[in-house]
Amino acid sequence: MKKIDEAKEILKAFGLPISQQNDISAFTLLALCNLRPTDNWIKASKTSLKITKGIMKFVKAVYKKNYAPNTRETFRRQVLHQFVQARIADYNPDNLNLPVNSPNAHYALTDSALSVIKSFKSKNWNKEFKKFNSTKESLLKDYNKSRKKTLIPVKLSNGKTLKLSAGKHNIVQEAVIRLFATRFAPKSEVIYIGDTALKDLYMDEKLLKKLNIPINKHSKLPDIIIYNSKNNWIYLIEAVTSHGPISPKRLYELEELLKDCNSAKIFVTAFPDFSEFKKHTTNIAWETEVWIVDFPDHLIHFNGDRFFGPR
């Protein structure tokens, strides 16, 4: 199809690798441009699109190419990620504070890339490309600067400062370290913290190994692990916003995962507010703890026969 070949030609001119000069990349570009097979490139426009309900839906409806639902990650990792790096597209331009795993995540052409694309096959093509290339490095710096502004700083007990990606989930994680730990885990240290973008954002590998906590299975670990060496207690904390709390099933999984760890275990589910907590009350395991950011000085005990402490 002529439009696909032209899109590939544009992607090649943008300097994308061979692996991004393919059909799926060309279809993605056309979707972001909102261009149909008979449209001239001058008609390209900027529109924000999600992957499944935007880009893939457009490609199916307009170009009759039906990609399977499980190719969503291919679009994200092997096309759109490179588009953002090349400054062809922006990630979440309408809301920079969206978390990485938000269902509202979206992409749109950058203004500078759109100007180039609209000039394809015109006398201004070379001029627009020269202008784009001369400012590409500064555009990338500006973009990265704007993204960094949305990161959430987290200061650990050892003085190290981490930057969590934006989103409600990581706001709860930051509160756990800043508010929960100082009240209910004094003189303890964070030895593991995940991030919605980078699951293993921080880990004390040496101490995790010493405690027999399997770091090769970090995808199964809770969001945060805090260790108190004086009591040999570990706090296993899940931060809940959209995903579930420490349920009976999750409790069993964690106990199995940490069966070789001899430290006494305290299981905590952290919620941003009381309304979120109420959504999950029937699914919280007994003999675990609940902490709510809005009420940082209090715990809700699901222990039954004893107050706060290890199982």
VOSEMI-979189 format. One line per 3 residues: their letters; for each residue x, y, z of N, C-alpha, C. Coordinates in Angstrom, 2 decimals. Layout:
! residues N
A = X/Y/Z/X/Y/Z/X/Y/Z | ...;
! end
This chain:
! residues 311
MKK = 0.84/-1.19/0.00/0.00/0.00/0.00/0.88/1.25/0.00 | 0.58/2.19/-0.87/1.40/3.38/-1.05/1.59/4.16/0.26 | 0.51/4.31/1.05/0.60/5.11/2.27/1.55/4.48/3.28;
IDE = 1.56/3.17/3.34/2.46/2.46/4.26/3.91/2.68/3.84 | 4.17/2.58/2.56/5.54/2.79/2.05/6.01/4.22/2.32 | 5.12/5.18/2.16/5.48/6.57/2.43/5.77/6.79/3.91;
AKE = 4.96/6.16/4.75/5.19/6.28/6.19/6.55/5.70/6.57 | 6.91/4.60/5.95/8.22/3.99/6.22/9.35/4.91/5.75 | 9.12/5.58/4.64/10.11/6.53/4.13/10.33/7.67/5.12;
ILK = 9.24/8.14/5.71/9.33/9.21/6.70/10.07/8.72/7.94 | 9.77/7.52/8.40/10.43/6.97/9.58/11.93/6.78/9.33 | 12.27/6.38/8.13/13.69/6.26/7.78/14.37/7.62/7.83;
AFG = 13.68/8.63/7.32/14.24/9.99/7.34/14.42/10.50/8.76 | 13.54/10.09/9.66/13.67/10.48/11.06/14.85/9.77/11.75 | 15.43/8.82/11.06/16.60/8.14/11.60/16.29/6.95/12.49;
LPI = 15.07/6.43/12.41/14.73/5.27/13.22/15.43/4.03/12.69 | 15.79/3.09/13.56/16.45/1.85/13.12/15.58/1.04/12.17 | 16.20/0.10/11.48/15.48/-0.77/10.54/14.31/-1.46/11.22;
SQQ = 14.50/-1.84/12.49/13.44/-2.56/13.21/12.20/-1.71/13.45 | 12.32/-0.38/13.27/11.17/0.51/13.38/10.75/1.09/12.03 | 11.27/0.51/10.96/10.85/0.91/9.62/9.99/-0.20/9.02;
NDI = 9.05/-0.68/9.79/8.23/-1.83/9.39/6.75/-1.44/9.35 | 5.91/-2.41/9.05/4.48/-2.14/8.90/3.84/-1.61/10.18 | 4.15/-2.25/11.31/3.50/-1.85/12.56/3.87/-0.42/12.96;
SAF = 5.11/-0.04/12.68/5.54/1.33/12.95/4.87/2.31/12.00 | 4.75/1.92/10.73/4.11/2.77/9.74/2.63/2.98/10.08 | 1.95/1.90/10.45/0.54/2.02/10.84/0.38/2.94/12.06;
TLL = 1.31/2.81/13.00/1.26/3.65/14.21/1.41/5.12/13.85 | 2.34/5.42/12.95/2.53/6.80/12.53/1.28/7.35/11.85 | 0.68/6.56/10.99/-0.52/6.99/10.30/-1.68/7.23/11.27;
ALC = -1.78/6.37/12.28/-2.84/6.56/13.29/-2.63/7.85/14.07 | -1.39/8.11/14.47/-1.09/9.33/15.22/-1.30/10.57/14.37 | -1.16/10.41/13.04/-1.40/11.52/12.10/-2.87/11.65/11.72;
NLR = -3.66/10.62/12.07/-5.08/10.57/11.68/-5.23/10.68/10.16 | -4.40/9.92/9.46/-4.40/9.95/7.99/-4.99/8.67/7.40 | -5.85/8.85/6.40/-6.44/7.74/5.68/-5.68/7.51/4.38;
PTD = -5.91/6.38/3.72/-5.12/6.03/2.54/-5.11/7.08/1.44 | -6.20/7.83/1.28/-6.27/8.81/0.18/-5.91/10.23/0.62 | -5.60/10.41/1.90/-5.27/11.75/2.40/-3.86/12.17/1.99;
NWI = -3.68/13.45/1.74/-2.34/13.99/1.54/-1.70/14.24/2.90 | -0.37/14.20/2.94/0.33/14.35/4.21/0.12/15.72/4.83 | -0.21/16.70/4.04/-0.47/18.04/4.57/-1.67/18.04/5.52;
KAS = -2.52/17.01/5.40/-3.71/16.90/6.25/-3.42/16.23/7.59 | -2.17/15.82/7.80/-1.82/15.19/9.08/-2.16/16.11/10.24 | -2.70/15.54/11.30/-3.09/16.34/12.47/-2.63/15.64/13.74;
KTS = -2.60/16.40/14.80/-2.14/15.90/16.09/-3.33/15.46/16.93 | -3.32/14.19/17.35/-4.39/13.69/18.18/-3.82/12.73/19.21 | -4.32/12.79/20.43/-3.84/11.90/21.49/-4.59/10.58/21.43;
LKI = -3.84/9.49/21.41/-4.44/8.17/21.27/-3.89/7.19/22.30 | -4.78/6.38/22.86/-4.35/5.22/23.64/-3.89/4.16/22.66 | -3.32/3.09/23.16/-2.81/2.07/22.24/-3.95/1.21/21.68;
TKG = -4.66/0.50/22.56/-5.67/-0.45/22.10/-6.89/0.24/21.51 | -7.46/1.17/22.26/-8.71/1.81/21.84/-8.48/3.02/20.93 | -7.21/3.32/20.66/-6.91/4.43/19.78/-6.16/3.98/18.54;
IMK = -4.89/3.65/18.71/-4.04/3.29/17.56/-4.50/2.00/16.90 | -4.62/0.93/17.68/-4.99/-0.37/17.11/-6.39/-0.33/16.51 | -7.29/0.38/17.15/-8.66/0.51/16.64/-8.66/1.26/15.31;
FVK = -7.88/2.34/15.22/-7.79/3.12/13.98/-7.22/2.26/12.85 | -6.17/1.53/13.12/-5.52/0.70/12.10/-6.50/-0.36/11.57 | -7.27/-0.94/12.47/-8.24/-1.96/12.06/-9.36/-1.35/11.22;
AVY = -9.88/-0.21/11.67/-11.02/0.41/10.99/-10.65/1.03/9.66 | -9.51/1.68/9.59/-9.14/2.45/8.40/-8.29/1.64/7.43 | -7.35/0.86/7.95/-6.43/0.11/7.07/-6.70/-1.39/7.05;
KKN = -7.77/-1.80/7.74/-8.23/-3.20/7.72/-7.16/-4.18/8.18 | -6.27/-3.70/9.03/-5.23/-4.55/9.60/-5.58/-4.81/11.06 | -5.87/-6.07/11.37/-6.32/-6.42/12.71/-5.17/-7.07/13.50;
YAP = -4.65/-6.34/14.47/-3.61/-6.89/15.33/-4.25/-7.53/16.56 | -3.73/-8.68/16.97/-4.26/-9.38/18.14/-4.07/-8.54/19.39 | -4.97/-8.68/20.38/-4.86/-7.88/21.61/-3.50/-7.99/22.30;
NTR = -2.88/-9.18/22.22/-1.59/-9.35/22.91/-0.42/-8.65/22.22 | -0.69/-7.98/21.08/0.38/-7.22/20.43/0.46/-5.79/20.97 | -0.41/-5.47/21.94/-0.39/-4.14/22.53/1.00/-3.80/23.05;
ETF = 1.64/-4.77/23.72/2.98/-4.53/24.27/4.01/-4.35/23.16 | 3.78/-4.97/22.00/4.68/-4.77/20.86/4.61/-3.32/20.39 | 3.40/-2.79/20.30/3.22/-1.38/19.94/3.95/-0.48/20.94;
RRQ = 3.79/-0.80/22.23/4.35/0.06/23.27/5.87/-0.01/23.31 | 6.40/-1.25/23.35/7.84/-1.43/23.57/8.69/-1.31/22.32 | 8.13/-1.72/21.17/8.96/-1.78/19.97/8.62/-0.69/18.94;
VLH = 7.65/0.14/19.26/7.31/1.25/18.35/7.25/2.57/19.11 | 6.31/2.70/20.00/6.06/3.98/20.65/7.21/4.42/21.56 | 7.85/3.48/22.20/9.01/3.83/23.03/10.08/4.50/22.18;
QFV = 10.31/3.96/20.98/11.31/4.53/20.08/10.84/5.86/19.49 | 9.53/5.99/19.25/8.98/7.25/18.76/9.24/8.38/19.78 | 9.05/8.06/21.05/9.27/9.06/22.09/10.75/9.44/22.17;
QAR = 11.62/8.44/22.11/13.06/8.70/22.15/13.52/9.56/20.98 | 12.90/9.34/19.81/13.28/10.08/18.60/12.58/11.44/18.53 | 11.75/11.76/19.53/10.99/13.00/19.59/9.95/13.13/18.48;
IAD = 9.49/11.98/18.02/8.37/11.96/17.08/7.06/12.06/17.85 | 7.04/11.47/19.04/5.81/11.45/19.84/6.10/11.80/21.30 | 5.07/12.23/21.98/5.12/12.49/23.42/4.29/11.44/24.14;
YNP = 4.71/11.11/25.36/3.99/10.15/26.20/3.17/10.91/27.23 | 1.86/10.66/27.25/0.93/11.32/28.17/1.02/12.85/28.13 | 1.03/13.45/26.94/1.16/14.91/26.88/0.00/15.67/27.51;
DNL = -1.17/15.03/27.57/-2.33/15.71/28.15/-2.38/15.64/29.67 | -1.56/14.75/30.25/-1.51/14.62/31.72/-0.21/13.93/32.10 | 0.82/14.72/32.38/2.14/14.17/32.70/2.15/13.40/34.01;
NLP = 1.13/13.58/34.85/1.10/12.93/36.15/0.48/11.54/36.13 | 0.06/11.07/34.95/-0.50/9.73/34.87/0.56/8.69/35.22 | 0.21/7.69/36.03/1.18/6.63/36.33/1.48/5.79/35.10;
VNS = 2.59/5.09/35.13/3.03/4.31/33.97/1.99/3.29/33.53 | 1.34/2.65/34.50/0.38/1.60/34.16/-1.06/2.09/34.10 | -1.25/3.38/33.93/-2.61/3.94/33.88/-3.34/3.48/32.62;
PNA = -4.63/3.14/32.75/-5.42/2.77/31.56/-5.64/3.96/30.63 | -5.35/5.16/31.11/-5.51/6.37/30.30/-4.22/6.82/29.63 | -3.18/6.00/29.69/-1.91/6.34/29.05/-2.12/6.56/27.56;
HYA = -1.47/7.58/27.00/-1.72/7.93/25.60/-0.47/8.55/24.97 | -0.52/8.69/23.66/0.60/9.23/22.89/0.06/10.23/21.86 | 0.91/11.20/21.52/0.55/12.17/20.47/1.83/12.65/19.80;
LTD = 1.72/13.04/18.54/2.88/13.58/17.82/3.39/14.85/18.50 | 4.69/15.06/18.44/5.23/16.33/18.90/4.93/17.38/17.82 | 4.86/18.62/18.21/4.59/19.69/17.25/5.67/19.77/16.18;
SAL = 6.93/19.57/16.60/8.04/19.66/15.65/8.00/18.52/14.64 | 7.65/17.32/15.09/7.56/16.18/14.17/6.39/16.35/13.21 | 5.27/16.89/13.72/4.10/17.11/12.87/4.43/18.07/11.73;
SVI = 5.19/19.12/12.01/5.58/20.08/10.96/6.37/19.40/9.86 | 7.26/18.49/10.26/8.05/17.75/9.28/7.15/16.85/8.44 | 6.30/16.11/9.11/5.43/15.14/8.44/4.50/15.83/7.43;
KSF = 3.95/16.97/7.81/3.03/17.70/6.92/3.73/18.21/5.66 | 5.06/18.33/5.74/5.81/18.85/4.59/6.29/17.76/3.63 | 5.96/16.49/3.94/6.43/15.37/3.10/5.98/15.56/1.65;
KSK = 6.92/15.38/0.74/6.72/15.52/-0.71/6.47/16.98/-1.13 | 6.79/17.91/-0.27/6.67/19.32/-0.63/8.06/19.93/-0.72 | 8.13/21.16/-1.19/9.42/21.84/-1.34/10.03/22.22/0.02;
NWN = 9.22/22.17/1.07/9.71/22.52/2.41/10.26/21.33/3.20 | 10.19/20.15/2.58/10.60/18.91/3.28/12.00/19.00/3.86 | 12.98/19.33/3.05/14.37/19.41/3.52/14.55/20.50/4.56;
KEF = 13.88/21.61/4.36/13.99/22.73/5.29/13.43/22.36/6.66 | 12.26/21.71/6.66/11.64/21.30/7.92/12.49/20.26/8.65 | 13.09/19.35/7.89/13.92/18.32/8.51/15.19/18.91/9.09;
KKF = 15.77/19.85/8.39/16.98/20.50/8.89/16.67/21.22/10.20 | 15.52/21.87/10.25/15.09/22.58/11.44/14.85/21.60/12.59 | 14.21/20.47/12.30/13.92/19.45/13.31/15.22/18.89/13.88;
NST = 16.14/18.51/13.01/17.39/17.90/13.45/18.25/18.86/14.26 | 18.18/20.15/13.93/19.00/21.13/14.64/18.52/21.36/16.07 | 17.25/21.06/16.31/16.69/21.29/17.66/16.37/19.99/18.39;
KES = 16.64/18.85/17.77/16.24/17.57/18.34/16.84/17.34/19.73 | 18.14/17.64/19.88/18.80/17.40/21.16/18.19/18.26/22.26 | 17.93/19.52/21.96/17.33/20.41/22.97/15.89/20.02/23.26;
LLK = 15.18/19.53/22.23/13.81/19.07/22.43/13.77/17.88/23.39 | 14.74/16.97/23.21/14.82/15.79/24.08/15.14/16.21/25.51 | 16.04/17.16/25.66/16.39/17.64/27.00/15.19/18.29/27.68;
DYN = 14.44/19.09/26.92/13.26/19.75/27.48/12.21/18.72/27.89 | 12.05/17.70/27.05/11.07/16.66/27.34/11.45/15.91/28.61 | 12.72/15.50/28.70/13.18/14.77/29.88/13.07/15.62/31.14;
KSR = 13.31/16.92/30.99/13.21/17.83/32.13/11.77/17.90/32.62 | 10.82/17.96/31.69/9.42/18.04/32.07/8.96/16.74/32.71 | 9.50/15.60/32.24/9.14/14.32/32.84/9.68/14.21/34.26;
KKT = 10.91/14.70/34.46/11.55/14.61/35.78/10.80/15.42/36.82 | 10.14/16.49/36.38/9.39/17.33/37.31/8.24/16.55/37.95 | 7.77/15.50/37.29/6.63/14.74/37.82/7.06/13.61/38.74;
LIP = 8.38/13.35/38.85/8.85/12.26/39.70/8.66/12.61/41.17 | 8.43/11.58/41.98/8.18/11.76/43.41/9.46/11.43/44.17 | 10.05/12.40/44.87/11.29/12.11/45.62/10.99/11.33/46.90;
VKL = 11.81/10.34/47.18/11.67/9.52/48.39/13.03/9.45/49.06 | 13.11/9.91/50.30/14.37/9.88/51.03/14.38/8.67/51.96 | 15.40/7.83/51.82/15.54/6.63/52.64/16.28/6.96/53.93;
SNG = 16.23/6.00/54.87/16.88/6.21/56.17/18.39/6.33/56.06 | 18.97/5.78/54.98/20.42/5.87/54.79/20.84/7.18/54.10 | 19.88/8.08/53.89/20.18/9.36/53.28/20.04/9.39/51.78;
KTL = 19.89/8.21/51.17/19.76/8.13/49.72/18.38/8.62/49.29 | 18.34/9.39/48.21/17.06/9.87/47.68/16.75/9.18/46.36 | 15.55/8.60/46.28/15.10/7.93/45.06/14.04/8.79/44.39;
KLS = 13.82/8.55/43.12/12.77/9.24/42.39/11.79/8.21/41.83 | 10.58/8.20/42.37/9.54/7.30/41.89/8.77/7.95/40.75 | 8.30/7.14/39.82/7.49/7.67/38.74/6.17/8.19/39.29;
AGK = 5.55/9.08/38.54/4.33/9.73/39.01/3.18/8.74/39.10 | 2.22/9.05/39.97/1.03/8.21/40.07/0.61/8.01/41.51 | -0.67/7.70/41.69/-1.25/7.56/43.02/-0.60/6.43/43.81;
HNI = -0.27/5.35/43.12/0.35/4.20/43.79/1.66/4.59/44.46 | 2.50/5.32/43.72/3.80/5.69/44.25/3.70/6.81/45.29 | 2.63/7.60/45.24/2.39/8.58/46.30/2.16/7.86/47.62;
VQE = 1.43/6.74/47.57/1.21/5.93/48.77/2.53/5.34/49.25 | 3.36/4.87/48.33/4.65/4.28/48.71/5.53/5.33/49.41 | 5.55/6.54/48.86/6.34/7.61/49.47/5.84/7.88/50.88;
AVI = 4.52/7.87/51.08/3.94/8.12/52.39/4.28/7.00/53.38 | 4.33/5.78/52.88/4.70/4.65/53.73/6.09/4.87/54.33 | 7.03/5.28/53.50/8.41/5.47/53.96/8.52/6.71/54.85;
RLF = 7.82/7.77/54.49/7.95/9.03/55.23/7.12/9.05/56.50 | 5.91/8.45/56.47/4.99/8.56/57.59/4.83/7.26/58.39 | 4.62/6.15/57.68/4.41/4.88/58.39/5.69/4.42/59.10;
ATR = 6.80/4.42/58.36/8.05/3.87/58.91/8.49/4.62/60.16 | 8.36/5.94/60.16/8.81/6.72/61.32/7.95/6.46/62.55 | 6.69/6.08/62.33/5.78/5.84/63.45/5.78/4.40/63.93;
FAP = 5.78/3.46/62.99/5.58/2.05/63.35/6.77/1.15/63.06 | 7.79/1.71/62.43/9.01/0.93/62.19/10.24/1.79/62.46 | 10.31/2.39/63.68/11.45/3.26/63.98/12.76/2.48/64.00;
KSE = 13.83/3.18/63.65/15.17/2.58/63.62/15.23/1.36/62.70 | 14.41/1.40/61.64/14.41/0.34/60.64/14.92/0.92/59.33 | 15.17/0.07/58.36/15.67/0.52/57.06/14.89/-0.12/55.93;
VIY = 14.69/0.66/54.89/14.05/0.14/53.68/15.08/-0.71/52.93 | 14.75/-1.95/52.68/15.69/-2.81/51.95/15.19/-3.18/50.55 | 13.94/-2.82/50.28/13.40/-3.05/48.93/12.25/-2.08/48.70;
IGD = 12.23/-1.48/47.53/11.08/-0.67/47.11/10.91/-0.80/45.61 | 9.69/-1.09/45.21/9.39/-1.21/43.79/8.83/0.09/43.25 | 8.65/0.12/41.95/8.12/1.30/41.28/7.24/0.81/40.15;
TAL = 6.17/1.56/39.83/5.28/1.12/38.76/5.99/1.05/37.42 | 7.06/1.82/37.26/7.84/1.78/36.02/8.99/0.79/36.13 | 9.67/0.80/37.27/10.80/-0.09/37.50/10.51/-0.90/38.75;
KDL = 10.15/-2.16/38.57/9.71/-2.97/39.71/10.76/-3.00/40.82 | 12.02/-3.13/40.47/13.07/-3.17/41.48/13.85/-1.85/41.48 | 13.16/-0.78/41.84/13.79/0.54/41.86/14.97/0.57/42.83;
YMD = 14.79/-0.03/44.01/15.87/-0.05/44.99/15.85/-1.36/45.75 | 17.00/-1.98/45.90/17.09/-3.16/46.73/18.48/-3.26/47.33 | 18.52/-3.66/48.60/19.77/-3.94/49.28/20.05/-5.43/49.08;
EKL = 20.70/-5.74/47.97/20.89/-7.14/47.59/21.60/-7.94/48.67 | 22.63/-7.34/49.27/23.42/-8.04/50.28/22.56/-8.45/51.47 | 21.74/-7.51/51.96/20.90/-7.81/53.12/19.74/-8.73/52.76;
LKK = 19.17/-8.54/51.58/18.09/-9.43/51.14/18.57/-10.88/51.06 | 19.77/-11.08/50.54/20.33/-12.43/50.46/20.59/-12.99/51.85 | 21.10/-12.14/52.74/21.40/-12.57/54.11/20.13/-13.03/54.81;
LNI = 19.01/-12.36/54.51/17.72/-12.71/55.14/16.99/-13.82/54.40 | 17.62/-14.35/53.35/17.01/-15.41/52.52/15.72/-14.97/51.84 | 15.73/-13.71/51.39/14.62/-13.20/50.60/15.04/-13.30/49.13;
PIN = 14.32/-14.07/48.33/14.74/-14.36/46.95/14.66/-13.16/46.01 | 15.79/-12.54/45.74/15.79/-11.36/44.87/15.59/-11.72/43.41 | 15.75/-12.99/43.07/15.51/-13.41/41.68/14.02/-13.53/41.38;
KHS = 13.20/-13.29/42.38/11.74/-13.34/42.18/11.12/-12.02/42.61 | 11.81/-10.91/42.25/11.34/-9.61/42.72/9.94/-9.26/42.22 | 9.51/-9.89/41.12/8.17/-9.60/40.61/7.08/-10.09/41.57;
KLP = 7.45/-11.01/42.50/6.49/-11.54/43.46/6.60/-10.88/44.82 | 7.60/-10.02/44.98/7.78/-9.35/46.26/6.72/-8.27/46.46 | 6.46/-7.89/47.71/5.52/-6.78/47.95/6.15/-5.47/47.49;
DII = 5.37/-4.40/47.55/5.87/-3.11/47.07/7.05/-2.60/47.87 | 7.02/-2.79/49.18/8.07/-2.28/50.06/8.41/-3.33/51.11 | 9.70/-3.46/51.41/10.15/-4.30/52.52/11.01/-3.43/53.43;
IYN = 10.67/-3.42/54.71/11.41/-2.67/55.72/11.94/-3.67/56.74 | 13.17/-3.46/57.18/13.80/-4.42/58.11/14.24/-3.72/59.39 | 13.90/-4.35/60.54/14.35/-3.89/61.83/15.32/-4.92/62.38;
SKN = 16.60/-4.57/62.40/17.63/-5.53/62.79/17.60/-5.84/64.29 | 17.19/-4.87/65.11/17.16/-5.09/66.55/16.20/-6.21/66.92 | 15.01/-6.19/66.34/14.00/-7.21/66.63/14.01/-8.36/65.64;
NWI = 14.78/-8.18/64.54/14.76/-9.13/63.42/13.34/-9.28/62.88 | 12.72/-8.11/62.65/11.39/-8.07/62.05/11.50/-7.57/60.62 | 10.68/-8.11/59.73/10.54/-7.54/58.39/9.08/-7.13/58.18;
YLI = 8.92/-5.92/57.66/7.61/-5.38/57.34/7.39/-5.57/55.84 | 6.36/-6.29/55.48/6.04/-6.58/54.08/4.79/-5.77/53.72 | 4.98/-4.76/52.90/3.94/-3.75/52.72/3.48/-3.68/51.26;
EAV = 2.17/-3.77/51.09/1.56/-3.57/49.77/0.84/-2.22/49.77 | 1.12/-1.40/48.77/0.44/-0.11/48.61/-0.72/-0.29/47.64 | -1.92/-0.02/48.11/-3.11/-0.31/47.30/-3.73/0.97/46.76;
TSH = -3.90/0.99/45.45/-4.69/2.04/44.80/-5.72/1.38/43.88 | -5.24/0.57/42.96/-6.16/-0.15/42.07/-6.04/-1.66/42.26 | -4.83/-2.13/42.58/-4.65/-3.56/42.82/-5.04/-3.88/44.25;
GPI = -5.19/-5.17/44.54/-5.75/-5.60/45.80/-4.80/-5.56/46.98 | -5.36/-5.79/48.19/-4.59/-5.77/49.43/-3.91/-7.11/49.68 | -3.37/-7.27/50.88/-2.86/-8.58/51.28/-4.07/-9.44/51.64;
SPK = -4.52/-10.18/50.67/-5.67/-11.07/50.82/-5.18/-12.42/51.34 | -6.09/-13.33/51.70/-5.64/-14.67/52.10/-4.76/-15.34/51.04 | -5.11/-15.16/49.77/-4.31/-15.75/48.69/-2.93/-15.10/48.62;
RLY = -2.90/-13.77/48.69/-1.62/-13.07/48.63/-0.76/-13.38/49.86 | -1.38/-13.52/51.01/-0.66/-13.87/52.23/0.01/-15.23/52.09 | -0.73/-16.18/51.54/-0.17/-17.53/51.32/1.02/-17.46/50.37;
ELE = 0.88/-16.67/49.28/1.96/-16.54/48.31/3.22/-15.95/48.95 | 3.04/-14.93/49.78/4.20/-14.29/50.43/4.85/-15.23/51.43 | 4.04/-15.97/52.16/4.60/-16.91/53.15/5.38/-18.02/52.45;
ELL = 4.89/-18.47/51.31/5.61/-19.48/50.53/6.91/-18.91/49.97 | 6.82/-17.69/49.47/7.99/-17.03/48.89/9.08/-16.84/49.93 | 8.67/-16.55/51.17/9.63/-16.21/52.23/9.78/-17.32/53.27;
KDC = 9.52/-18.55/52.86/9.56/-19.66/53.81/10.95/-19.91/54.37 | 11.99/-19.48/53.65/13.36/-19.67/54.13/13.88/-18.47/54.91 | 13.07/-17.45/55.01/13.44/-16.25/55.76/13.03/-16.43/57.22;
NSA = 14.00/-16.35/58.13/13.74/-16.63/59.55/13.33/-15.39/60.35 | 13.26/-14.24/59.70/12.83/-13.04/60.40/11.34/-13.10/60.70 | 10.93/-12.48/61.81/9.51/-12.38/62.12/8.85/-11.43/61.11;
KIF = 7.67/-11.79/60.65/7.05/-11.09/59.52/5.81/-10.30/59.96 | 5.76/-9.05/59.51/4.59/-8.20/59.73/4.04/-7.82/58.36 | 2.78/-8.15/58.13/2.15/-7.91/56.83/1.25/-6.68/56.92;
VTA = 1.49/-5.71/56.05/0.76/-4.44/56.10/0.20/-4.09/54.73 | -1.06/-3.69/54.70/-1.64/-3.14/53.48/-1.83/-1.63/53.71 | -1.29/-0.83/52.80/-1.39/0.63/52.91/-2.39/1.16/51.89;
FPD = -3.31/2.02/52.35/-4.32/2.62/51.49/-4.16/4.14/51.48 | -4.53/4.80/50.38/-4.42/6.26/50.34/-5.45/6.96/51.21 | -6.65/6.35/51.31/-7.73/6.99/52.07/-8.74/5.95/52.53;
FSE = -9.69/6.38/53.34/-10.65/5.44/53.92/-11.59/4.86/52.87 | -11.93/5.66/51.86/-12.85/5.17/50.83/-12.24/4.02/50.05 | -10.94/4.11/49.76/-10.26/3.00/49.06/-10.20/1.78/49.96;
FKK = -9.94/1.99/51.24/-9.90/0.88/52.20/-11.24/0.13/52.23 | -12.36/0.87/52.25/-13.68/0.24/52.35/-13.98/-0.67/51.16 | -13.38/-0.36/50.00/-13.61/-1.20/48.81/-13.03/-2.60/48.99;
HTT = -12.06/-2.74/49.88/-11.31/-4.00/49.98/-11.48/-4.72/51.32 | -12.36/-4.23/52.18/-12.42/-4.78/53.54/-12.72/-6.28/53.58 | -13.51/-6.76/52.66/-13.87/-8.19/52.68/-12.76/-9.08/52.14;
NIA = -11.69/-8.48/51.63/-10.63/-9.28/51.01/-9.30/-9.14/51.74 | -9.31/-8.61/52.94/-8.08/-8.44/53.70/-7.88/-9.64/54.62 | -6.69/-10.21/54.60/-6.40/-11.41/55.39/-6.35/-11.10/56.88;
WET = -6.82/-12.05/57.69/-6.68/-11.93/59.13/-5.21/-12.02/59.50 | -4.91/-11.46/60.67/-3.54/-11.43/61.20/-2.61/-10.59/60.32 | -3.20/-9.57/59.70/-2.42/-8.57/58.97/-2.84/-7.19/59.46;
EVW = -2.10/-6.17/59.02/-2.34/-4.80/59.46/-2.80/-3.93/58.30 | -3.56/-2.89/58.61/-3.98/-1.90/57.61/-3.54/-0.52/58.09 | -2.94/0.22/57.18/-2.53/1.60/57.47/-3.07/2.50/56.38;
IVD = -3.59/3.66/56.75/-4.22/4.59/55.81/-3.47/5.92/55.84 | -3.07/6.41/54.68/-2.28/7.63/54.58/-2.97/8.81/55.26 | -4.29/8.90/55.09/-5.04/10.03/55.66/-5.09/10.01/57.19;
FPD = -4.78/8.84/57.79/-4.77/8.71/59.25/-3.45/8.07/59.68 | -2.34/8.77/59.50/-1.02/8.16/59.63/-0.67/7.68/61.04 | -1.35/8.19/62.07/-1.01/7.81/63.45/-1.73/6.56/63.92;
HLI = -2.54/5.97/63.06/-3.37/4.84/63.50/-3.20/3.63/62.59 | -3.42/2.47/63.20/-3.45/1.20/62.47/-4.79/0.53/62.70 | -5.21/-0.25/61.73/-6.39/-1.11/61.89/-5.87/-2.54/61.94;
HFN = -6.16/-3.22/63.04/-5.62/-4.55/63.25/-6.61/-5.63/62.79 | -6.14/-6.48/61.93/-6.91/-7.65/61.53/-6.30/-8.89/62.18 | -5.71/-8.69/63.38/-4.96/-9.77/64.03/-5.82/-10.74/64.80;
GDR = -6.98/-10.33/65.26/-7.81/-11.25/66.03/-7.40/-11.33/67.50 | -6.33/-12.05/67.80/-6.01/-12.33/69.20/-4.84/-11.51/69.74 | -4.25/-10.60/68.94/-3.15/-9.80/69.47/-3.02/-8.51/68.66;
FFG = -2.29/-7.59/69.23/-2.07/-6.32/68.55/-0.85/-6.39/67.65 | -0.45/-5.24/67.17/0.60/-5.12/66.18/1.87/-5.89/66.53 | 2.34/-6.67/65.58/3.56/-7.45/65.77/3.63/-8.55/64.75;
PR = 4.67/-9.36/64.79/4.83/-10.43/63.80/3.79/-11.51/63.97 | 3.59/-12.26/62.90/2.69/-13.42/62.97/3.38/-14.55/63.72;
! end
